[in-house]
């Protein structure tokens, strides 16, 4: 999509689980990142603090573009979060299915909701087409491992345990599937798993590398 109005009006379906505004931003996000990047981990940035940074014209342009996106999302009633990420926390419990954001996963909500995302600089989120994604709990060996870890038997209680731990939201690529990276600077809406959703959720993952400047809502 080339226009913000089309992004806002677009509808998800069985065939469309991600809608994106394709654009090239003019700001110097490298300069901004140099002021923000932590040594490690992930830090939430208050967008209201950005205008106070000592930046050149390109950096100030980048701040303006971020604040424009933040305003759009706030006007939609959302609470956008700006993160500067060098590395993500990983699931190190040793279970048969990892549940960190670097694993392909879908988002879930109790009511109608979309995930909004923009990578301003750094490695981008990757998507899998619905037909290319297989739930990890469908793998017999992984399911058996989770069953043993739960101490339960197959049945409704185990299914509830899988859901409570978000194990049912994690996927793996089918053989031959290729992830699709979202473009730098592009603003995307991703379909979420919610009761009554018109189609499947968008399966995506965070990149393992950094640094990265990310807006998420």
N, C-alpha and C positions, 0 to 999 in steps of 0.2 A: 504494500500500500504506500502511496505517495503523499497522502493527506491525513492530517490528524482526525478530521471529521470521519473519514472512512474507518479509521482504527476504532474510534468510539462507537460507531454504528455497527461494526461487523459482528456477526453471530457465529458461535461455534456450532458444529454438527458432527456427525459420524466421520466426515471426511476432513474437517478443519478443526484442529486442536490448538493452533498457534496463529496469531494475527500480529503482523509486525509493520511498524512505520519505518520504511527504508529511508535513511537520510545520512548526510555527512555533516557532522558538527564542525564548526570553525575554531572552537576554543583550543587553547594549548593545555590539554589535560595532563601532559607530562610535567609541566611546570607545577600545576596544582598538586599532582601526586607527590612530587618531591617535597612539598611542604607538609604533606599529611601522612605519608607512609610510615607505619610503625616498623620496628625491627623484626617483629614476628607476629603471628596471630591475626586477629581481626578486631578492628576498632570502629565503633559507630561514631559518625561525624554529625554534629548538629549543623544543618545547612545554613542556619541563621548566623553562624560564626564565619562563614566563608568570605563575606564581603570585607571583613576586617583583616584578611591576610595581605601581606605585602607582595603583590603580584604585578607582573607586567601586563600589557594590553591583552595578550593572548590568554593569560591566566584569568584575567578579569572576565574575558569573554566566556571562558569555560564555566566560571561561577554563574554567570547570567543564564547560560543554557541549562545548567543543573537546576537553578531556582525556578526556571520556567517549567520544567518537568515536575518539580515538586509542587508548584502551584496547581498544575493540571490535576495531579493525583489528589491533592487536598480538596479541590473543587468537586471531585467525585466522591468525597466522603471517606477517602482512604487515609492511612497514616504511613506515608513513605518513609523508608529508612535508608540512609546513605552510609555505606560501609567502605572502609579502606581495608583491603584484605591482602596479607602476605601469604598466609597459609590457613587452612581450615582444620578444626578439630576433627579427628577421625575416630570411628567406632573401634575401640581396641578391646572389646569384651571377649573376642574369640568365638563368637557365635557363628552359626552356619550362614547367616545373612547379616551383612553390615547395614546399618541404617543411617549413615552420615550422608551429607548432601553431595559428596563426591560419587556416591552410588546413584545409578539411574533410579529416579523415583517420581512419583506423582504427589501433588498436594491435595489435601482433603479439607472440606469445610462442612458445617452443619446446614448452611443455606447457600443460595446463589452467590458466587464469588469468583473473581478471576485473580490470577497472579500477574502482576506487572513487573517488568524487569528491564533494566538497561545497563550495559557495561560501557562505561565511558572510556576506559583505557585498560589494557591488559587482556588476558585470555578470557574467552567468552563462554557462556553457558552452551551446552550441547543438548540437542533434542534427538529422540528416536521416534520414528513414525509408529503409530499404534500397531501396525502389522509386523513391525520389526522388533517388538518388545514382548518379552515373556516374563511373567511373574516369577521371582526367584523361589517362592514357596511351592511352585508347581514342579520343581526339580525334586525327585524322590529322595535323593541323598540329603539335600538341604532341609527338606521337610522333616525327615527322620531326625536330623541333628537338632532342629528346633523342638521337636516333640520330646526328645530326651532332655533338653535343657529346661523345658517347662515342667517336667514331672507329671504331665497330664496324659490322658488318652485321647485318641481321635474323637472328635465330637464338637458340639456347640461351645463347650467351655474352652477347648483348645483354639477354636476359630476366634473366639472373643479375645483370647490371649494374643493371638497373632495380630489382631486389629489394634488392640491397646498398645502393642509395641511397634506399630506401623510396619511390621514385617510384610504385610500384604500390599504395601505401597511401593515396594522395591522390585526392580526389573533388571533383566540382563538382555543384551542384544541377541537376537536369533542369528544363526550361522549366516555369515555374509552380509549382515546389516552394517551400515556405515552411519555413525552419528553425524548430525548436521549442526555446525556451529552457528550461533546467532551472530550478526554483524556488530562490530564495535560502533557505538553511538546510536544504534537502532533501539527504538522503544517497542517492547513486545507485550502482548497479552497472551497468557497461557491458560488453557482450560483446566479446571479443577474438578476433582471428584466430589460431587455433592448430590443429595437426593433429588431426583428429577432432572439431572443434567442431560442435555440433548445428545451427548456423545461421550466418548471416553476422555479421560484426562490427558493432559500433555505430559509425556515422560521426558524428564530432563535431568541433567546433573551439573554440578559446579565443576569447573576445571580444577585440576590438582595443583597447578602452578599459580604464581603471582609475580609481582603485586597487581592489584586490580581495584578499580574504583567502581562500585556497584550501587545502583538505586533499585530498591525492592519494595513492593507493596502487595 
